[in-house]
Amino acid sequence: MSNNIEKLKDWFIFFVAVISCVIGIVFWIQTVNDNDFVRIENDIESLRDDIDSIRKNNNEILRIVGRLEGKIDK
């Protein structure tokens, strides 16, 4: 009887150890990718700022070209 309890205890400990390892690996993989996501988010924000700057510059260029065309037509 005690031999069966020992085997059951050993199997239980084995399963808990395997589950703990799997959970540890999953959390490790998630934390490894966090740095990549932060870097990508920063790159996207930088690109958004650049695009806004380009749009403002394009609007200014179009206004200047419009004024020049108006002066040429006169």
Buried (B, 14 or more C-beta within 10 A) or exposed (E): EEEEEEEEEEEEEEEEEEEEEEEEEEEEEEEEEEEEEEEEEEEEEEEEEEEEEEEEEEEEEEEEEEEEEEEEEE
